[in-house]
Amino acid sequence: MEQYPIPQFIEAEGKIAFFISFRQFFYLVGAGVICFILYYALPFFLFIIASFLIGAVSVVLAFVQVNGVPIINMILASIGFMAGGKNYTWKKKESLYPFKPIKRAQIKKIEEGPVLKVQQSQLKKTKTEVELRTK
């Protein structure tokens, strides 16, 4: 059986010249063509401002990566996330202080036992004594 070499690093983009891949070259040439068209369409001052902005955006799109992912993929993914539908799933969290459920038999035992009197404030006590006082 013949053996063939298995390609390695297939996720890496092919380089056209030096360190520039086809995607990066396309962004830079595209920005150059747009700036060339704007040179004839806009006054010189506006052309300088527009070409600076377009050049900066094209350099960012071509060379900036976030966690090894091109920035254009991150931008498109964030737009897709904001525009797409979301499915929220609620999951009940366990209580920090789990209590055992009280059974009916335990409730009767509690009722039969000594009952604690609710403490009343001094004002309520005085009010009750005045209302119940008979002359």
C-alpha positions in Angstrom: 0.0 0.0 0.0 1.4 3.4 -1.0 1.9 6.0 1.6 1.0 9.6 0.9 2.1 12.6 2.9 -0.6 13.9 5.1 -1.0 17.7 5.0 -0.2 19.5 8.3 -1.4 22.9 9.6 -4.3 23.0 7.2 -6.0 25.8 9.2 -3.2 28.3 8.3 -3.8 30.6 5.4 -1.5 30.3 2.4 0.9 33.2 2.0 1.1 35.1 -1.3 4.1 37.3 -0.6 6.3 37.4 2.5 3.8 37.5 5.4 0.6 38.6 3.6 -2.1 36.1 2.9 -4.6 36.4 0.0 -7.3 37.6 2.4 -5.0 40.4 3.8 -3.9 41.3 0.3 -7.5 41.6 -0.8 -8.4 43.9 2.0 -5.4 46.2 1.3 -5.9 46.3 -2.4 -9.6 46.9 -2.0 -9.0 49.8 0.3 -6.5 51.2 -2.3 -9.0 51.0 -5.1 -11.7 52.7 -3.0 -9.2 55.5 -2.1 -8.2 55.9 -5.8 -11.9 56.4 -6.7 -12.4 58.8 -3.8 -9.4 60.9 -5.1 -11.4 61.9 -8.1 -14.8 62.1 -6.4 -14.1 64.2 -3.3 -12.3 67.4 -2.6 -8.7 66.9 -1.4 -9.3 67.6 2.3 -12.2 65.1 2.5 -10.2 62.6 0.4 -7.4 62.7 3.0 -9.8 62.1 5.9 -11.7 59.4 4.1 -8.6 57.6 2.9 -7.1 57.7 6.4 -10.3 56.1 7.8 -10.6 53.5 5.1 -6.9 52.6 5.4 -7.1 52.2 9.1 -10.2 50.0 8.8 -8.6 47.9 6.1 -5.4 47.4 8.2 -7.5 46.4 11.2 -9.5 43.9 9.2 -6.4 42.5 7.5 -4.1 42.1 10.5 -5.9 42.2 13.9 -6.9 38.9 15.4 -8.7 38.2 18.7 -7.8 34.8 20.3 -6.5 33.6 16.9 -9.7 34.5 15.1 -9.7 37.3 12.5 -11.6 40.4 13.6 -14.0 40.3 10.7 -15.2 36.9 12.0 -15.7 38.3 15.5 -17.7 41.3 14.0 -19.9 39.1 11.9 -20.5 36.7 14.8 -21.5 39.6 17.1 -23.9 41.0 14.5 -25.4 37.6 14.0 -25.8 37.2 17.8 -27.5 40.6 18.2 -29.8 40.0 15.2 -30.6 36.4 15.7 -33.2 34.9 18.1 -32.2 33.8 21.5 -33.5 30.8 23.5 -33.3 31.4 27.2 -33.5 28.3 29.4 -34.3 28.6 33.1 -32.7 26.1 35.4 -33.8 25.9 39.0 -30.9 26.3 41.3 -30.5 24.2 44.4 -31.1 26.0 47.7 -28.1 27.0 49.7 -29.9 25.7 52.9 -31.9 22.6 52.0 -34.7 22.0 54.4 -36.4 18.7 55.0 -40.1 18.7 54.1 -42.3 18.6 57.2 -44.7 15.7 57.3 -48.2 15.9 58.8 -47.3 13.7 61.7 -44.5 16.1 62.7 -46.9 19.1 62.4 -49.3 17.6 64.9 -46.5 16.9 67.4 -45.4 20.5 67.1 -48.9 21.8 67.7 -49.3 19.5 70.8 -46.1 20.7 72.4 -45.6 23.9 74.4 -46.5 27.0 72.5 -44.4 30.1 72.8 -46.3 33.2 73.4 -45.7 36.1 71.0 -44.1 39.0 72.7 -46.0 42.2 72.5 -44.7 45.6 72.7 -45.4 47.6 75.9 -47.7 50.0 74.0 -49.9 47.1 72.7 -50.0 45.7 76.3 -51.2 49.0 77.7 -53.8 49.4 75.0 -55.2 45.9 75.7 -55.3 46.6 79.4 -57.1 49.9 78.9 -59.7 48.3 76.6 -60.4 45.4 78.9 -60.6 47.4 82.1 -64.0 47.4 83.6 -65.2 50.0 86.1 
